[in-house]
Amino acid sequence: MVKFASNSLPNAIENIGDAWDNYGDPRVILNFDEVSAHVSTNRVFRLSMSDNSHLIAKVSSYGSYFLFAEDHDRLARCSSQLRGGRWSGFLADVLTKNGRPYTWYDGNCWAVFYTDVQRGDGLPRILNDQNVVTLANEIAEFHLACAAIAPTLPPTSNSVKGDAVHLYDLLREPQAAEHFGLEPADISTLQYCTHNLLLYLEKVHYDEWLRIPILVDWNLGNFSVQPGFDNSTGSFRLLTRWDYDWFRVESRLLDFYFLSRVSSSTGDKTQFSYSAHTLTEPRFLKFLAAYHEVYPLSRMEIEFLPYAYRFFILNYVIREGARFFRPDLCAQFRRDASRKYLTQSENLDLSALFKIVN
């Protein structure tokens, strides 16, 4: 039985207790240390166990439990397939029960437990040029490994096209403005952008593109590095990665927006904004050039970058924002997306990026 220090506990902790009881492990949870980012509706805790070990627990009501369970099945398969090579231990493992990833569900919210991976060094908030090049090389190597294991993964229920179709249907409903908390003019802009994205997916035959496991959110709080041994400035290896809120099996291009933010001259900000300008900054060009040397990109993929960005905005900020972000952030991000970010992304000058792959 799980033991608590108090009788008046937040529901998230009670949920974790119920999930742990159901898991059936004899260890007792001695302490809950909340490590949530306090941006999303998810609650994350580091658990101190009675055998002096530690685990990570996440409680969520974001999205669908069934997609959550499916994602964790695919994550477990990825971790297993990567074991024994360069990326062994990079992904935090999901605890299993009866040979399957264990997830708990009570009809309203769900929970999962992860191993507490070794935390190495964090990258500086603003990377130097060598940091940018090294990060690009490491991400390219990781993407290559993910591409190699992609054929072993079963199909997933969600897709870029399916999510965009769902959003387009929601935006065409009579109560769309009320549903999203936006003005009718904002809804018109979102309808246009979503329809344009769907047309482009058809044009480039996106259904035929290679899809690999991707993690989308590469902010600096989600991964750690191990400094290199050659004493050169900016030398490191990716060591561990956690936080899988936006895990998908899709084109690698969906990973690049957050990587452009990390590479940018302003760095990985605490004050969140989702402007597209980082996709054309000189520092991201340096990132792409280094990445391209390891895992070449095509011109069509570069053309797709703004659309990958727009999918992120349309899906995670507009369609699912109310279920993921805090209410105040959701309202702000939705207004900014419909009035600034999406329209600005249509004016991105990709000419310098094309020179990298030509």
N, C-alpha and C positions, 0 to 999 in steps of 0.2 A: 504494500500500500504506500502511495506517495505521502510524505509528511511535509506539512507546511508550518511556517513560523507564526502565522496569523490566521484568524478565522475570516477576516475581511480582505479578500484578495481580488485583484482585477480578473475579469472573466478570462483573459488570455492565459493567465497562470493556471486557472482552474481547468481550462481546456487542455493545456499541456499535461496537467496531472491526470486527467481522464485518458488522454492519448497514451501516456506512459503506462498507466495501469493496464490498458488494453494490449499494449505491446508485450507485457508479460515478463519483463526483465527483473531479476531479483534485486538489482541495485536500487538505492533510494536517492531521490533528488534532494540534496541538502541546501542548495542555494540557487536563486534565479538572479542573474545579472543581465538587465536589459541592454541590448546593443543595437536597438532599432535606429534607423536613420531619421525617423520622425518626419519623413517626407510622404511616405505611403501609408496605407491603412494596415499594412502587415506589422506584426509584432515579432521581434526576434530576441531570443534570450540565450545566453551562455549558461549552461547548467553545470553545477559542481556536483559530482556523483559521490556516493558513499565509498567507492573504491579508489578515490583520489583522481579519477579521470574526469574529462569534460566532454560535453556534447553541445551542439547548437540545435535549438528548437525554433521553428517558425510556425506561427498561427496566422491564417489568412482567410479572408472571405472575398478576395479579389478574383473576379472572373468566374470560372467554373471549376468545381472540384474535379470533375471528370477529365478536363484538360490538364489540371494540376497533377492528377495521378498519372496520366499518360506521359506528361513531360518528365516526371521523376522516373518512370520506367525507362524512357529514352536516355536520361542522364546516367542512370545506373549502367545501362548498356555501353554508353560512351566511356565511362570510367573503367569498366571491365575491359573493353577493347584496347584502351590506351595503356593498360597495365603492362609493365615489363619493358617499356621503351622510354624515350626521352620525357614523355608526358605522364609517366606513371606517378600517381599521387598529386597531380596538379589540381584535379577537381575534387572537392570535398565529397566523400562517399555518403550516399543515403543509407541509413540503417535498413536492414532487410528482415523479413519474417517469412518463414516457410519458403525461402528462396526468392522472394519478390520484394521490391522496395516497399517499405511500410509507410502507408499514409493513413491518417485517422480522419473520420468524417462523422459529424453528428446531424447532418441535414442543413446546417446553417453556416458552419465554418469548418476548417480542416487544418491539420497539423502534420508536420514531418520532422524527423530528427536527422541531423548530419553529424559526421565525425568532425571534431574540432581540428581543422588542418593547421599545420605549422604556419605561423605568421612570420614572414620574413620582413625585410625592409619595405617601406613605402617609397614610391617615387616622389620627387619634389613637386609642389603644386605647379611650378613652371619648369618645364624640361629644358635642358640645354640641347644644342644641336646633336651631340652624340647620343644623348638619351633618346631623342626622336628616332634616329637611325636604328639604334639597338632595339627599341620597342617595335619598330616596323619589321625588322628581321625576325624577332621572336613571334610576333603575331602571324607573320607569313608562314613560319615553320609550324605553328599550331594549326593554322588553317589547312596546311598540307596534310597534317596528321588526321584532321577531322574529315577531309575529303577522302582519305584512304579508308576510313571506317564507315563512311556514309552508306555504302551498299549493304552493310549488315543491319541497318536500322529499319524497323517496320515503318510504313507510312504514318504520318501524323494526321490528326483530324482537322487541324487548322492550317490555313495557307494565306499568303498575301492576298490572292484573288478572292478567296472566300470571305476574309475579313473586310475587304474593301466593298464587296457586294453587299454584305450585311449593313455596313455603315451607310452606303448609298440608299438602301431601302429605308433606313431610319430617318435619313435626312429629307426624304420625300414625303414623310408622314405629315398630316396637318398640324400636329402638335410638336413638331421638331424644335421650334424655337424655345418653347416652354421646357421640353425635355432636356435640352442641352444648356438652358440658361443663357441663350444668346439672342441677338436681334435678328429679325428676318433677313436683313442684308448679309449678316454673317452666315446664315444658313445657305443663302444663295452662293456665297463664295465657296463654302465647303462642298456643296453639291457639284459645282464646277470642277473643283480640284479632284474630288473623288472620281467623277466621271472621266476626267482627263487621265488619271492614273490607270483606270480600268482599260481605257482605249490603248494606252501605251503598253500595258501588259499583253494585250492581244497582238499589237503590232510586232513586238519583239519575240513572240512565242515563249513567254516567260515560263510556261508550264514545262518546257523542255530543258530549262537551265539546270545545271548541277546544283543540288541542294545539300548543304552540309550542316552539322550541328553548329549553331552560333549562339552567342551569349548576349548580344546587342548592347547591354549596358556595361561599358568599360570605364566607369568613373574610378578615380584612384582609391576609393574606399572599398573596392570589390576584389582587388588582387594585390599580391605582394611579390617582391623580387628578391633574388639573391645576388649580391654584388659579385662582379667578376674577379678573377684571380690574377689578372694581368696589370692591375693598378692603373689602368687607363680611365680617364674621366668618362663616366657615363656607361661603363661596361657592366652588364647585369644579365641575368636569366630570369624569365618568369618562373616563379616558385609555386605559388598556390592561388587558386581562384575560388571565390564563394559568391553567394547571392545569385540565384537563378530565376529571378522574377520574370525575365523576358526571354528565357530560353526558347529557341525555335529550331526547326530544320528548314533552312531557307538559303537563298543566295548569300554568299559571304559579304556582299555589298551592304547588307543591313548592319554589319558590325562597324562600318567605317565612320558614321557620323560621330559616335562617341569617341572614337580614336582621334578624329579631327579636333574635338574639344580638348582632349588630353594633350595633344601636340601643339595647341594654339599658343599665341604669344601672351594671352591672358590666363592660360592654364585652366585647371579643373576647379571652377569657382564653387564656393559655398553657396553663393546667391545664384539660384538656378534660373537659367533662361535657355530657350531652345532656338536661337537664331541660327541660320544656315551659313553665316559668313565664314565660319571656320573651315568650310569645305574648300575655299579658294585661297586661304592664307598661305604665304610662302613656306611656313613651317609644315603645313600639311602636304604641300608639294614635295618637300624633302622626305616626309614619311612615305608617300606613295612611290616615289622613285626607289627608295630602299626596299620597300615591300615588293615592287615589281621585279627587282633583280632576283628575288628568291622565289616568288610565286607570281609569274607574269599575269598582268591584267590585259583585257582586250579593250578596244575602243568602245564597243557596245556596253561593256561594264562601266566605263567612265561615264558614258551618256546616261546610264541608269542611276548614278549616284544621287542626283537631285530627287528622283522618284523614290529611291530607297529612303531618303530623308523625309519626303512627304508622307510616305507610308507610316513612318514612325510617328509623325505628328498626327495624322488622321486616325491611326489606330489606337495609340497609347495615350494621347492627350485628349482627342475628341471622343472617340467611341468608348474607350474604357476608362477615361480619366476619373469619372466620379466614383468608380469602384477601386481605383488604385491610389490616387493622390488625396491628401487632406483636402477638405472642401474649399478652403481659402485658396490653396494653390491651384486646385482644379479650375476654379472660376477664372483666376488670373491667366493660367496657361491657355485656356480655351479662347479667351478674348484675344490674347496676343497672337495665338495661332491663326485665327480667322482674319485678323485685321493687319497683321504684319508678316509673320514668319512664312506663311505659304505663298503669299504674293511676292515677297522679296526673293524667295527661292527660284521663281521663274526668271529672274534677271541675273542669275549666276553666270559668270563668264568662265567657261570650262576650257578655253583655248590653251592655257598653260598646262592643264592636266592632260589634254590630248597629246601634247608634245612628249610627255613621258612614255606613252605607249606606242607612238608612231616610229 
